[in-house]
């Protein structure tokens, strides 16, 4: 639902955060990454944004056609990364636990 996604982003904007020039954003349980792509689009107005999607279903990730988006097919509970992220989105995770 686009209105819900916009509301989530608006809530983020109300928090007084001093973002770095380059932002590493990850969306856990992303499916095709609709929320992450929306956040990236909005943040990219003033920042360089790298988006990583993490989902256990490869078909969901394949539905994201953005070639710049990093897609990792892995169960979130098993996900390990040496990368650090400035913002993590986990909007859908509680539906499954």
ChimeraX commands (.cxc) that place a marker at each C-alpha (Angstrom):
marker #1 position 0.00,0.00,0.00 radius 0.5
marker #1 position 1.72,3.21,-1.17 radius 0.5
marker #1 position 0.10,5.35,1.55 radius 0.5
marker #1 position 1.54,3.12,4.29 radius 0.5
marker #1 position 5.01,3.23,2.73 radius 0.5
marker #1 position 4.84,7.01,2.47 radius 0.5
marker #1 position 3.69,7.21,6.09 radius 0.5
marker #1 position 6.66,5.07,7.19 radius 0.5
marker #1 position 9.05,7.37,5.35 radius 0.5
marker #1 position 7.40,10.50,6.73 radius 0.5
marker #1 position 7.89,9.13,10.25 radius 0.5
marker #1 position 11.58,8.62,9.48 radius 0.5
marker #1 position 11.91,12.20,8.26 radius 0.5
marker #1 position 10.48,13.53,11.53 radius 0.5
marker #1 position 13.41,12.03,13.43 radius 0.5
marker #1 position 16.28,14.50,13.51 radius 0.5
marker #1 position 19.01,12.35,11.98 radius 0.5
marker #1 position 22.19,13.71,10.51 radius 0.5
marker #1 position 22.63,11.29,7.61 radius 0.5
marker #1 position 26.05,10.66,6.09 radius 0.5
marker #1 position 26.54,11.70,2.46 radius 0.5
marker #1 position 26.46,8.03,1.43 radius 0.5
marker #1 position 23.78,5.85,3.00 radius 0.5
marker #1 position 23.81,2.05,3.09 radius 0.5
marker #1 position 20.23,0.86,3.37 radius 0.5
marker #1 position 19.11,-2.74,3.89 radius 0.5
marker #1 position 15.60,-4.16,3.79 radius 0.5
marker #1 position 15.13,-7.50,5.55 radius 0.5
marker #1 position 12.28,-9.72,4.43 radius 0.5
marker #1 position 12.03,-7.42,1.45 radius 0.5
marker #1 position 10.15,-9.52,-1.12 radius 0.5
marker #1 position 10.67,-7.43,-4.28 radius 0.5
marker #1 position 11.84,-4.41,-2.27 radius 0.5
marker #1 position 9.00,-1.94,-2.77 radius 0.5
marker #1 position 9.63,-0.27,0.59 radius 0.5
marker #1 position 13.41,-0.16,0.19 radius 0.5
marker #1 position 13.18,1.25,-3.33 radius 0.5
marker #1 position 10.79,3.98,-2.13 radius 0.5
marker #1 position 13.11,4.92,0.75 radius 0.5
marker #1 position 16.10,4.91,-1.60 radius 0.5
marker #1 position 14.30,7.17,-4.09 radius 0.5
marker #1 position 13.41,9.68,-1.38 radius 0.5
marker #1 position 16.82,9.60,0.33 radius 0.5
marker #1 position 18.66,9.85,-3.02 radius 0.5
marker #1 position 17.43,13.41,-3.45 radius 0.5
marker #1 position 20.24,14.55,-1.11 radius 0.5
marker #1 position 22.40,11.43,-0.66 radius 0.5
marker #1 position 24.14,8.61,-2.44 radius 0.5
marker #1 position 22.18,5.50,-1.47 radius 0.5
marker #1 position 23.11,1.84,-1.81 radius 0.5
marker #1 position 20.18,-0.55,-1.31 radius 0.5
marker #1 position 20.50,-4.20,-0.29 radius 0.5
marker #1 position 17.49,-6.51,-0.23 radius 0.5
marker #1 position 17.54,-9.69,1.88 radius 0.5
marker #1 position 14.80,-12.25,1.34 radius 0.5
marker #1 position 14.57,-16.05,1.55 radius 0.5
marker #1 position 12.54,-16.36,-1.67 radius 0.5
marker #1 position 14.56,-15.92,-4.86 radius 0.5
marker #1 position 11.45,-15.36,-6.98 radius 0.5
marker #1 position 10.60,-12.31,-4.87 radius 0.5
marker #1 position 14.05,-10.84,-5.38 radius 0.5
marker #1 position 13.90,-11.58,-9.11 radius 0.5
marker #1 position 10.83,-9.33,-9.33 radius 0.5
marker #1 position 13.06,-6.35,-8.49 radius 0.5
marker #1 position 14.43,-5.18,-11.83 radius 0.5
marker #1 position 16.68,-2.39,-10.51 radius 0.5
marker #1 position 20.20,-3.43,-11.60 radius 0.5
marker #1 position 21.78,-1.16,-8.94 radius 0.5
marker #1 position 20.03,-2.94,-6.06 radius 0.5
marker #1 position 22.00,-5.67,-4.31 radius 0.5
marker #1 position 19.89,-8.79,-3.82 radius 0.5
marker #1 position 20.75,-11.47,-1.27 radius 0.5
marker #1 position 18.70,-14.66,-1.13 radius 0.5
marker #1 position 19.04,-15.88,2.44 radius 0.5
marker #1 position 16.92,-16.51,5.51 radius 0.5
marker #1 position 17.15,-13.41,7.68 radius 0.5
marker #1 position 17.87,-15.55,10.73 radius 0.5
marker #1 position 20.99,-16.92,9.00 radius 0.5
marker #1 position 22.12,-13.66,7.41 radius 0.5
marker #1 position 25.63,-12.57,8.32 radius 0.5
marker #1 position 27.43,-9.67,6.75 radius 0.5
marker #1 position 30.65,-7.79,7.29 radius 0.5
marker #1 position 28.92,-4.74,5.82 radius 0.5
marker #1 position 27.39,-2.17,8.11 radius 0.5
marker #1 position 24.18,-0.34,7.34 radius 0.5
marker #1 position 22.99,3.13,8.22 radius 0.5
marker #1 position 19.33,2.16,8.06 radius 0.5
marker #1 position 17.62,-1.22,8.29 radius 0.5
marker #1 position 14.01,-1.76,7.28 radius 0.5
marker #1 position 12.28,-4.80,8.75 radius 0.5
marker #1 position 8.66,-3.89,8.12 radius 0.5
marker #1 position 7.44,-7.37,7.17 radius 0.5
marker #1 position 9.49,-9.59,9.47 radius 0.5
marker #1 position 7.07,-9.76,12.38 radius 0.5
marker #1 position 4.44,-11.34,10.12 radius 0.5
marker #1 position 6.57,-14.50,9.99 radius 0.5
marker #1 position 7.88,-14.92,13.54 radius 0.5
marker link #1:1,2 radius 0.2
marker link #1:2,3 radius 0.2
marker link #1:3,4 radius 0.2
marker link #1:4,5 radius 0.2
marker link #1:5,6 radius 0.2
marker link #1:6,7 radius 0.2
marker link #1:7,8 radius 0.2
marker link #1:8,9 radius 0.2
marker link #1:9,10 radius 0.2
marker link #1:10,11 radius 0.2
marker link #1:11,12 radius 0.2
marker link #1:12,13 radius 0.2
marker link #1:13,14 radius 0.2
marker link #1:14,15 radius 0.2
marker link #1:15,16 radius 0.2
marker link #1:16,17 radius 0.2
marker link #1:17,18 radius 0.2
marker link #1:18,19 radius 0.2
marker link #1:19,20 radius 0.2
marker link #1:20,21 radius 0.2
marker link #1:21,22 radius 0.2
marker link #1:22,23 radius 0.2
marker link #1:23,24 radius 0.2
marker link #1:24,25 radius 0.2
marker link #1:25,26 radius 0.2
marker link #1:26,27 radius 0.2
marker link #1:27,28 radius 0.2
marker link #1:28,29 radius 0.2
marker link #1:29,30 radius 0.2
marker link #1:30,31 radius 0.2
marker link #1:31,32 radius 0.2
marker link #1:32,33 radius 0.2
marker link #1:33,34 radius 0.2
marker link #1:34,35 radius 0.2
marker link #1:35,36 radius 0.2
marker link #1:36,37 radius 0.2
marker link #1:37,38 radius 0.2
marker link #1:38,39 radius 0.2
marker link #1:39,40 radius 0.2
marker link #1:40,41 radius 0.2
marker link #1:41,42 radius 0.2
marker link #1:42,43 radius 0.2
marker link #1:43,44 radius 0.2
marker link #1:44,45 radius 0.2
marker link #1:45,46 radius 0.2
marker link #1:46,47 radius 0.2
marker link #1:47,48 radius 0.2
marker link #1:48,49 radius 0.2
marker link #1:49,50 radius 0.2
marker link #1:50,51 radius 0.2
marker link #1:51,52 radius 0.2
marker link #1:52,53 radius 0.2
marker link #1:53,54 radius 0.2
marker link #1:54,55 radius 0.2
marker link #1:55,56 radius 0.2
marker link #1:56,57 radius 0.2
marker link #1:57,58 radius 0.2
marker link #1:58,59 radius 0.2
marker link #1:59,60 radius 0.2
marker link #1:60,61 radius 0.2
marker link #1:61,62 radius 0.2
marker link #1:62,63 radius 0.2
marker link #1:63,64 radius 0.2
marker link #1:64,65 radius 0.2
marker link #1:65,66 radius 0.2
marker link #1:66,67 radius 0.2
marker link #1:67,68 radius 0.2
marker link #1:68,69 radius 0.2
marker link #1:69,70 radius 0.2
marker link #1:70,71 radius 0.2
marker link #1:71,72 radius 0.2
marker link #1:72,73 radius 0.2
marker link #1:73,74 radius 0.2
marker link #1:74,75 radius 0.2
marker link #1:75,76 radius 0.2
marker link #1:76,77 radius 0.2
marker link #1:77,78 radius 0.2
marker link #1:78,79 radius 0.2
marker link #1:79,80 radius 0.2
marker link #1:80,81 radius 0.2
marker link #1:81,82 radius 0.2
marker link #1:82,83 radius 0.2
marker link #1:83,84 radius 0.2
marker link #1:84,85 radius 0.2
marker link #1:85,86 radius 0.2
marker link #1:86,87 radius 0.2
marker link #1:87,88 radius 0.2
marker link #1:88,89 radius 0.2
marker link #1:89,90 radius 0.2
marker link #1:90,91 radius 0.2
marker link #1:91,92 radius 0.2
marker link #1:92,93 radius 0.2
marker link #1:93,94 radius 0.2
marker link #1:94,95 radius 0.2
marker link #1:95,96 radius 0.2
marker link #1:96,97 radius 0.2
view
